[in-house]
Amino acid sequence: MSSHNSNDDRNPSDAEVSALKENALKTLLTAEARLRLNNVRLVKPELAAMVENYLLGLASQGRLNSQISDDQLKQILLSTQQPKRDFKINRK
């Protein structure tokens, strides 16, 4: 019995997946949009990952005809963010 797992040969490592994702995003986003997404990633990594997956999904379906501009990315970010809850405290 061999301890070598044949699935390891076909499964890319996390570093390879992130490199492929970065290359795909470089072609999908303008320079300004990439910069904005990187800034969002520093503050809200979950939101950035959600937007990245959304964009990659659109690209894989062939629904992106051109690069995503900074303004378009802003709209995507606004639509994916949860609305802030406003609390009002009444003092008596």
N, CA, C and O atoms as a GROMACS GRO file, in nm:
protein
  368
    1MET      N    1   0.082  -0.118   0.000
    1MET     CA    2   0.000   0.000   0.000
    1MET      C    3   0.086   0.124   0.000
    1MET      O    4   0.184   0.134   0.074
    2SER      N    5   0.049   0.216  -0.083
    2SER     CA    6   0.125   0.339  -0.092
    2SER      C    7   0.058   0.447  -0.008
    2SER      O    8  -0.064   0.458  -0.006
    3SER      N    9   0.139   0.526   0.059
    3SER     CA   10   0.084   0.634   0.139
    3SER      C   11   0.060   0.759   0.055
    3SER      O   12   0.008   0.858   0.106
    4HIS      N   13   0.096   0.756  -0.072
    4HIS     CA   14   0.077   0.869  -0.162
    4HIS      C   15  -0.068   0.874  -0.207
    4HIS      O   16  -0.122   0.776  -0.259
    5ASN      N   17  -0.131   0.987  -0.188
    5ASN     CA   18  -0.271   1.004  -0.225
    5ASN      C   19  -0.278   1.062  -0.366
    5ASN      O   20  -0.219   1.166  -0.392
    6SER      N   21  -0.350   0.994  -0.457
    6SER     CA   22  -0.356   1.040  -0.595
    6SER      C   23  -0.442   1.166  -0.609
    6SER      O   24  -0.428   1.236  -0.709
    7ASN      N   25  -0.529   1.196  -0.514
    7ASN     CA   26  -0.609   1.316  -0.519
    7ASN      C   27  -0.525   1.442  -0.502
    7ASN      O   28  -0.563   1.548  -0.550
    8ASP      N   29  -0.411   1.431  -0.433
    8ASP     CA   30  -0.325   1.546  -0.412
    8ASP      C   31  -0.269   1.599  -0.543
    8ASP      O   32  -0.241   1.718  -0.556
    9ASP      N   33  -0.252   1.510  -0.642
    9ASP     CA   34  -0.197   1.551  -0.770
    9ASP      C   35  -0.297   1.638  -0.847
    9ASP      O   36  -0.255   1.724  -0.925
   10ARG      N   37  -0.424   1.618  -0.828
   10ARG     CA   38  -0.526   1.690  -0.904
   10ARG      C   39  -0.579   1.811  -0.830
   10ARG      O   40  -0.631   1.903  -0.894
   11ASN      N   41  -0.568   1.815  -0.701
   11ASN     CA   42  -0.621   1.928  -0.624
   11ASN      C   43  -0.515   2.036  -0.610
   11ASN      O   44  -0.407   2.011  -0.555
   12PRO      N   45  -0.545   2.157  -0.660
   12PRO     CA   46  -0.447   2.265  -0.645
   12PRO      C   47  -0.439   2.311  -0.501
   12PRO      O   48  -0.535   2.301  -0.425
   13SER      N   49  -0.323   2.360  -0.465
   13SER     CA   50  -0.305   2.410  -0.328
   13SER      C   51  -0.376   2.544  -0.313
   13SER      O   52  -0.417   2.605  -0.412
   14ASP      N   53  -0.390   2.588  -0.189
   14ASP     CA   54  -0.454   2.717  -0.162
   14ASP      C   55  -0.380   2.832  -0.229
   14ASP      O   56  -0.441   2.926  -0.278
   15ALA      N   57  -0.248   2.823  -0.231
   15ALA     CA   58  -0.168   2.929  -0.293
   15ALA      C   59  -0.194   2.934  -0.444
   15ALA      O   60  -0.202   3.042  -0.502
   16GLU      N   61  -0.206   2.817  -0.507
   16GLU     CA   62  -0.233   2.813  -0.650
   16GLU      C   63  -0.372   2.868  -0.681
   16GLU      O   64  -0.390   2.941  -0.779
   17VAL      N   65  -0.469   2.835  -0.598
   17VAL     CA   66  -0.605   2.883  -0.619
   17VAL      C   67  -0.609   3.034  -0.604
   17VAL      O   68  -0.672   3.102  -0.685
   18SER      N   69  -0.543   3.088  -0.501
   18SER     CA   70  -0.545   3.233  -0.481
   18SER      C   71  -0.470   3.304  -0.594
   18SER      O   72  -0.509   3.414  -0.634
   19ALA      N   73  -0.364   3.243  -0.646
   19ALA     CA   74  -0.291   3.304  -0.758
   19ALA      C   75  -0.378   3.306  -0.884
   19ALA      O   76  -0.379   3.405  -0.957
   20LEU      N   77  -0.450   3.198  -0.908
   20LEU     CA   78  -0.541   3.195  -1.023
   20LEU      C   79  -0.654   3.297  -1.007
   20LEU      O   80  -0.693   3.363  -1.104
   21LYS      N   81  -0.704   3.309  -0.886
   21LYS     CA   82  -0.811   3.405  -0.857
   21LYS      C   83  -0.760   3.548  -0.880
   21LYS      O   84  -0.830   3.629  -0.940
   22GLU      N   85  -0.640   3.578  -0.833
   22GLU     CA   86  -0.581   3.711  -0.851
   22GLU      C   87  -0.562   3.744  -0.999
   22GLU      O   88  -0.591   3.855  -1.043
   23ASN      N   89  -0.514   3.646  -1.076
   23ASN     CA   90  -0.495   3.669  -1.220
   23ASN      C   91  -0.627   3.694  -1.289
   23ASN      O   92  -0.635   3.780  -1.378
   24ALA      N   93  -0.730   3.620  -1.251
   24ALA     CA   94  -0.862   3.640  -1.311
   24ALA      C   95  -0.916   3.777  -1.276
   24ALA      O   96  -0.972   3.846  -1.361
   25LEU      N   97  -0.899   3.819  -1.150
   25LEU     CA   98  -0.949   3.950  -1.108
   25LEU      C   99  -0.873   4.063  -1.176
   25LEU      O  100  -0.929   4.170  -1.201
   26LYS      N  101  -0.744   4.041  -1.207
   26LYS     CA  102  -0.667   4.144  -1.277
   26LYS      C  103  -0.726   4.171  -1.414
   26LYS      O  104  -0.724   4.285  -1.461
   27THR      N  105  -0.778   4.068  -1.478
   27THR     CA  106  -0.836   4.088  -1.611
   27THR      C  107  -0.980   4.141  -1.602
   27THR      O  108  -1.028   4.205  -1.695
   28LEU      N  109  -1.048   4.113  -1.490
   28LEU     CA  110  -1.188   4.154  -1.477
   28LEU      C  111  -1.205   4.296  -1.426
   28LEU      O  112  -1.305   4.361  -1.457
   29LEU      N  113  -1.108   4.347  -1.349
   29LEU     CA  114  -1.122   4.477  -1.284
   29LEU      C  115  -1.022   4.578  -1.339
   29LEU      O  116  -0.911   4.542  -1.378
   30THR      N  117  -1.064   4.704  -1.342
   30THR     CA  118  -0.969   4.810  -1.376
   30THR      C  119  -0.873   4.828  -1.259
   30THR      O  120  -0.895   4.772  -1.151
   31ALA      N  121  -0.768   4.905  -1.278
   31ALA     CA  122  -0.668   4.925  -1.172
   31ALA      C  123  -0.732   4.991  -1.050
   31ALA      O  124  -0.702   4.953  -0.936
   32GLU      N  125  -0.819   5.089  -1.073
   32GLU     CA  126  -0.884   5.158  -0.961
   32GLU      C  127  -0.976   5.063  -0.884
   32GLU      O  128  -0.981   5.066  -0.761
   33ALA      N  129  -1.048   4.980  -0.957
   33ALA     CA  130  -1.139   4.886  -0.893
   33ALA      C  131  -1.061   4.782  -0.813
   33ALA      O  132  -1.104   4.743  -0.704
   34ARG      N  133  -0.948   4.736  -0.866
   34ARG     CA  134  -0.863   4.640  -0.792
   34ARG      C  135  -0.813   4.702  -0.664
   34ARG      O  136  -0.810   4.637  -0.559
   35LEU      N  137  -0.772   4.828  -0.671
   35LEU     CA  138  -0.723   4.898  -0.553
   35LEU      C  139  -0.834   4.909  -0.448
   35LEU      O  140  -0.810   4.887  -0.329
   36ARG      N  141  -0.955   4.943  -0.492
   36ARG     CA  142  -1.067   4.954  -0.398
   36ARG      C  143  -1.096   4.819  -0.334
   36ARG      O  144  -1.118   4.811  -0.213
   37LEU      N  145  -1.097   4.713  -0.414
   37LEU     CA  146  -1.126   4.580  -0.360
   37LEU      C  147  -1.018   4.537  -0.260
   37LEU      O  148  -1.049   4.474  -0.159
   38ASN      N  149  -0.893   4.570  -0.287
   38ASN     CA  150  -0.786   4.540  -0.191
   38ASN      C  151  -0.803   4.617  -0.061
   38ASN      O  152  -0.776   4.565   0.047
   39ASN      N  153  -0.846   4.743  -0.071
   39ASN     CA  154  -0.871   4.822   0.049
   39ASN      C  155  -0.987   4.764   0.128
   39ASN      O  156  -0.982   4.760   0.251
   40VAL      N  157  -1.092   4.721   0.060
   40VAL     CA  158  -1.206   4.658   0.128
   40VAL      C  159  -1.161   4.530   0.196
   40VAL      O  160  -1.207   4.500   0.306
   41ARG      N  161  -1.072   4.456   0.131
   41ARG     CA  162  -1.024   4.329   0.188
   41ARG      C  163  -0.953   4.351   0.321
   41ARG      O  164  -0.960   4.266   0.410
   42LEU      N  165  -0.884   4.464   0.335
   42LEU     CA  166  -0.815   4.494   0.461
   42LEU      C  167  -0.914   4.516   0.575
   42LEU      O  168  -0.888   4.478   0.689
   43VAL      N  169  -1.028   4.579   0.544
   43VAL     CA  170  -1.125   4.615   0.647
   43VAL      C  171  -1.229   4.505   0.667
   43VAL      O  172  -1.261   4.469   0.780
   44LYS      N  173  -1.281   4.453   0.556
   44LYS     CA  174  -1.387   4.352   0.562
   44LYS      C  175  -1.352   4.237   0.468
   44LYS      O  176  -1.400   4.234   0.354
   45PRO      N  177  -1.271   4.142   0.514
   45PRO     CA  178  -1.229   4.033   0.426
   45PRO      C  179  -1.345   3.947   0.376
   45PRO      O  180  -1.340   3.894   0.265
   46GLU      N  181  -1.450   3.932   0.459
   46GLU     CA  182  -1.563   3.849   0.418
   46GLU      C  183  -1.636   3.914   0.300
   46GLU      O  184  -1.676   3.845   0.206
   47LEU      N  185  -1.654   4.045   0.306
   47LEU     CA  186  -1.722   4.116   0.198
   47LEU      C  187  -1.640   4.110   0.070
   47LEU      O  188  -1.696   4.089  -0.038
   48ALA      N  189  -1.510   4.127   0.081
   48ALA     CA  190  -1.424   4.120  -0.036
   48ALA      C  191  -1.430   3.981  -0.100
   48ALA      O  192  -1.436   3.968  -0.222
   49ALA      N  193  -1.429   3.877  -0.017
   49ALA     CA  194  -1.436   3.740  -0.070
   49ALA      C  195  -1.570   3.717  -0.139
   49ALA      O  196  -1.576   3.651  -0.243
   50MET      N  197  -1.678   3.770  -0.081
   50MET     CA  198  -1.810   3.753  -0.141
   50MET      C  199  -1.816   3.821  -0.278
   50MET      O  200  -1.868   3.764  -0.373
   51VAL      N  201  -1.762   3.942  -0.287
   51VAL     CA  202  -1.763   4.016  -0.413
   51VAL      C  203  -1.674   3.947  -0.516
   51VAL      O  204  -1.711   3.937  -0.633
   52GLU      N  205  -1.558   3.898  -0.473
   52GLU     CA  206  -1.469   3.826  -0.565
   52GLU      C  207  -1.539   3.703  -0.622
   52GLU      O  208  -1.534   3.680  -0.743
   53ASN      N  209  -1.603   3.626  -0.536
   53ASN     CA  210  -1.674   3.506  -0.584
   53ASN      C  211  -1.788   3.543  -0.678
   53ASN      O  212  -1.812   3.473  -0.776
   54TYR      N  213  -1.858   3.652  -0.649
   54TYR     CA  214  -1.965   3.699  -0.734
   54TYR      C  215  -1.911   3.736  -0.873
   54TYR      O  216  -1.968   3.696  -0.975
   55LEU      N  217  -1.802   3.811  -0.876
   55LEU     CA  218  -1.743   3.853  -1.002
   55LEU      C  219  -1.690   3.734  -1.082
   55LEU      O  220  -1.708   3.727  -1.204
   56LEU      N  221  -1.626   3.641  -1.013
   56LEU     CA  222  -1.575   3.522  -1.082
   56LEU      C  223  -1.689   3.437  -1.136
   56LEU      O  224  -1.678   3.377  -1.243
   57GLY      N  225  -1.800   3.433  -1.062
   57GLY     CA  226  -1.917   3.360  -1.110
   57GLY      C  227  -1.976   3.424  -1.235
   57GLY      O  228  -2.011   3.354  -1.329
   58LEU      N  229  -1.986   3.557  -1.235
   58LEU     CA  230  -2.035   3.627  -1.354
   58LEU      C  231  -1.945   3.601  -1.474
   58LEU      O  232  -1.993   3.577  -1.585
   59ALA      N  233  -1.814   3.605  -1.451
   59ALA     CA  234  -1.719   3.583  -1.559
   59ALA      C  235  -1.728   3.441  -1.613
   59ALA      O  236  -1.720   3.420  -1.734
   60SER      N  237  -1.746   3.344  -1.525
   60SER     CA  238  -1.752   3.205  -1.570
   60SER      C  239  -1.881   3.178  -1.648
   60SER      O  240  -1.886   3.088  -1.732
   61GLN      N  241  -1.985   3.257  -1.621
   61GLN     CA  242  -2.111   3.244  -1.695
   61GLN      C  243  -2.110   3.326  -1.824
   61GLN      O  244  -2.204   3.318  -1.903
   62GLY      N  245  -2.004   3.403  -1.845
   62GLY     CA  246  -1.993   3.484  -1.965
   62GLY      C  247  -2.079   3.608  -1.962
   62GLY      O  248  -2.115   3.661  -2.067
   63ARG      N  249  -2.112   3.656  -1.844
   63ARG     CA  250  -2.201   3.771  -1.832
   63ARG      C  251  -2.126   3.903  -1.818
   63ARG      O  252  -2.189   4.008  -1.806
   64LEU      N  253  -1.994   3.900  -1.819
   64LEU     CA  254  -1.914   4.024  -1.813
   64LEU      C  255  -1.858   4.051  -1.952
   64LEU      O  256  -1.780   3.973  -2.005
   65ASN      N  257  -1.899   4.164  -2.010
   65ASN     CA  258  -1.853   4.197  -2.144
   65ASN      C  259  -1.730   4.287  -2.143
   65ASN      O  260  -1.656   4.292  -2.241
   66SER      N  261  -1.710   4.358  -2.034
   66SER     CA  262  -1.595   4.448  -2.024
   66SER      C  263  -1.544   4.447  -1.881
   66SER      O  264  -1.600   4.381  -1.793
   67GLN      N  265  -1.435   4.521  -1.860
   67GLN     CA  266  -1.379   4.528  -1.725
   67GLN      C  267  -1.475   4.604  -1.634
   67GLN      O  268  -1.547   4.694  -1.677
   68ILE      N  269  -1.473   4.567  -1.507
   68ILE     CA  270  -1.554   4.634  -1.406
   68ILE      C  271  -1.480   4.760  -1.363
   68ILE      O  272  -1.364   4.755  -1.321
   69SER      N  273  -1.547   4.874  -1.374
   69SER     CA  274  -1.485   5.001  -1.334
   69SER      C  275  -1.501   5.020  -1.183
   69SER      O  276  -1.569   4.944  -1.115
   70ASP      N  277  -1.437   5.124  -1.135
   70ASP     CA  278  -1.445   5.156  -0.992
   70ASP      C  279  -1.589   5.189  -0.952
   70ASP      O  280  -1.636   5.145  -0.847
   71ASP      N  281  -1.660   5.265  -1.037
   71ASP     CA  282  -1.798   5.300  -1.006
   71ASP      C  283  -1.888   5.176  -1.005
   71ASP      O  284  -1.976   5.164  -0.919
   72GLN      N  285  -1.866   5.086  -1.099
   72GLN     CA  286  -1.945   4.962  -1.100
   72GLN      C  287  -1.917   4.878  -0.976
   72GLN      O  288  -2.008   4.818  -0.920
   73LEU      N  289  -1.790   4.874  -0.935
   73LEU     CA  290  -1.755   4.798  -0.815
   73LEU      C  291  -1.820   4.860  -0.691
   73LEU      O  292  -1.864   4.788  -0.602
   74LYS      N  293  -1.825   4.994  -0.686
   74LYS     CA  294  -1.892   5.060  -0.575
   74LYS      C  295  -2.038   5.016  -0.565
   74LYS      O  296  -2.088   4.988  -0.456
   75GLN      N  297  -2.106   5.009  -0.680
   75GLN     CA  298  -2.245   4.967  -0.682
   75GLN      C  299  -2.259   4.822  -0.635
   75GLN      O  300  -2.353   4.790  -0.561
   76ILE      N  301  -2.168   4.736  -0.677
   76ILE     CA  302  -2.172   4.595  -0.633
   76ILE      C  303  -2.150   4.587  -0.483
   76ILE      O  304  -2.219   4.512  -0.414
   77LEU      N  305  -2.054   4.664  -0.432
   77LEU     CA  306  -2.026   4.663  -0.289
   77LEU      C  307  -2.147   4.713  -0.210
   77LEU      O  308  -2.182   4.656  -0.106
   78LEU      N  309  -2.211   4.818  -0.258
   78LEU     CA  310  -2.330   4.871  -0.189
   78LEU      C  311  -2.443   4.770  -0.190
   78LEU      O  312  -2.516   4.756  -0.092
   79SER      N  313  -2.459   4.698  -0.300
   79SER     CA  314  -2.570   4.604  -0.309
   79SER      C  315  -2.545   4.479  -0.225
   79SER      O  316  -2.641   4.413  -0.184
   80THR      N  317  -2.420   4.444  -0.199
   80THR     CA  318  -2.391   4.323  -0.121
   80THR      C  319  -2.381   4.350   0.028
   80THR      O  320  -2.390   4.257   0.108
   81GLN      N  321  -2.362   4.476   0.066
   81GLN     CA  322  -2.350   4.505   0.209
   81GLN      C  323  -2.487   4.499   0.276
   81GLN      O  324  -2.589   4.535   0.218
   82GLN      N  325  -2.485   4.452   0.398
   82GLN     CA  326  -2.607   4.449   0.477
   82GLN      C  327  -2.637   4.591   0.523
   82GLN      O  328  -2.545   4.666   0.558
   83PRO      N  329  -2.763   4.629   0.524
   83PRO     CA  330  -2.794   4.765   0.571
   83PRO      C  331  -2.760   4.781   0.719
   83PRO      O  332  -2.776   4.689   0.799
   84LYS      N  333  -2.712   4.899   0.752
   84LYS     CA  334  -2.678   4.925   0.891
   84LYS      C  335  -2.806   4.940   0.972
   84LYS      O  336  -2.904   4.997   0.924
   85ARG      N  337  -2.802   4.891   1.090
   85ARG     CA  338  -2.919   4.903   1.178
   85ARG      C  339  -2.907   5.032   1.256
   85ARG      O  340  -2.801   5.066   1.309
   86ASP      N  341  -3.015   5.101   1.263
   86ASP     CA  342  -3.017   5.229   1.333
   86ASP      C  343  -3.093   5.210   1.464
   86ASP      O  344  -3.210   5.174   1.464
   87PHE      N  345  -3.025   5.233   1.572
   87PHE     CA  346  -3.087   5.217   1.704
   87PHE      C  347  -3.118   5.354   1.759
   87PHE      O  348  -3.037   5.446   1.756
   88LYS      N  349  -3.239   5.365   1.810
   88LYS     CA  350  -3.279   5.490   1.872
   88LYS      C  351  -3.313   5.462   2.018
   88LYS      O  352  -3.396   5.377   2.049
   89ILE      N  353  -3.248   5.535   2.105
   89ILE     CA  354  -3.270   5.516   2.248
   89ILE      C  355  -3.348   5.634   2.300
   89ILE      O  356  -3.305   5.749   2.290
   90ASN      N  357  -3.462   5.605   2.357
   90ASN     CA  358  -3.545   5.708   2.419
   90ASN      C  359  -3.520   5.706   2.569
   90ASN      O  360  -3.538   5.603   2.634
   91ARG      N  361  -3.480   5.819   2.621
   91ARG     CA  362  -3.457   5.828   2.766
   91ARG      C  363  -3.574   5.898   2.831
   91ARG      O  364  -3.628   5.995   2.777
   92LYS      N  365  -3.613   5.849   2.944
   92LYS     CA  366  -3.727   5.909   3.015
   92LYS      C  367  -3.682   5.975   3.143
   92LYS      O  368  -3.765   6.031   3.215
   0.00000   0.00000   0.00000
